[in-house]
Amino acid sequence: MKPKELEALLSRYGFERLERTGVAVNPLTRSMSLTRYLGGNYMMVLRKRL
């Protein structure tokens, strides 16, 4: 699911996005880093509107 699709779905239930970032995974070094690219792995921070 694309980040914008997930945001649209969750906004119907009263959630708003605070942050989002891409996550790059290097399987050789078993490490992760944050990136601006959202086409693979990503994380989001959301909160429920009152």
C-alpha positions as CSV (number, residue, x, y, z in Angstrom):
1,M,0.0,0.0,0.0
2,K,1.3,3.4,-0.9
3,P,1.8,5.9,1.9
4,K,-0.8,8.3,0.5
5,E,-3.4,5.5,0.2
6,L,-2.8,4.6,3.8
7,E,-3.1,8.2,4.9
8,A,-6.4,8.6,3.0
9,L,-7.8,5.4,4.5
10,L,-6.8,6.4,8.1
11,S,-8.0,10.0,7.7
12,R,-11.5,8.6,7.3
13,Y,-11.2,7.3,10.8
14,G,-10.0,10.5,12.3
15,F,-6.2,10.1,12.1
16,E,-3.8,12.7,10.9
17,R,-0.1,12.2,9.9
18,L,2.5,13.9,12.0
19,E,5.6,12.5,10.4
20,R,6.6,9.9,7.7
21,T,10.0,8.7,6.5
22,G,11.4,6.0,4.3
23,V,13.5,3.1,5.6
24,A,16.4,1.7,3.7
25,V,17.5,-1.8,4.8
26,N,21.0,-3.2,4.1
27,P,20.8,-7.0,4.5
28,L,24.5,-7.5,4.2
29,T,25.3,-5.3,7.3
30,R,21.9,-6.0,8.9
31,S,21.4,-2.2,9.3
32,M,18.7,0.3,8.6
33,S,18.7,4.0,7.8
34,L,16.1,6.7,7.3
35,T,15.6,8.1,3.8
36,R,13.3,10.4,1.9
37,Y,12.3,7.6,-0.5
38,L,8.9,6.1,0.3
39,G,8.7,3.6,-2.5
40,G,9.8,0.6,-0.5
41,N,9.6,0.5,3.3
42,Y,8.3,3.4,5.3
43,M,7.1,4.4,8.8
44,M,4.5,6.9,9.8
45,V,3.5,8.7,13.1
46,L,-0.2,9.4,13.3
47,R,-2.5,10.7,15.9
48,K,-6.2,10.4,16.4
49,R,-8.1,13.8,16.1
50,L,-10.4,14.5,19.0
